[in-house]
Amino acid sequence: MTKEKLIEIVQGILKTEADLSFLLQLKKSELETLVACIRDRVEEIGN
């Protein structure tokens, strides 16, 4: 998965159109970790 796709996932989870291109500065593994953490938190709140 590309960094761009990971950023799209973050935007989708957060339901935002904000420019998150600054996240491209992160390593791919860091973006993957961020996506996983956000998903876990959102799922936790949803339960």
Residue pairs with C-beta under 8 A, 6 or more apart in sequence:
1 32
3 23
3 24
3 26
3 28
3 31
4 24
6 23
6 28
6 31
6 32
6 34
6 35
7 20
7 21
7 23
7 24
7 31
9 35
10 20
10 23
10 31
10 34
10 35
10 38
11 17
11 18
11 20
13 35
13 38
13 39
13 42
14 38
23 31
23 34
26 34
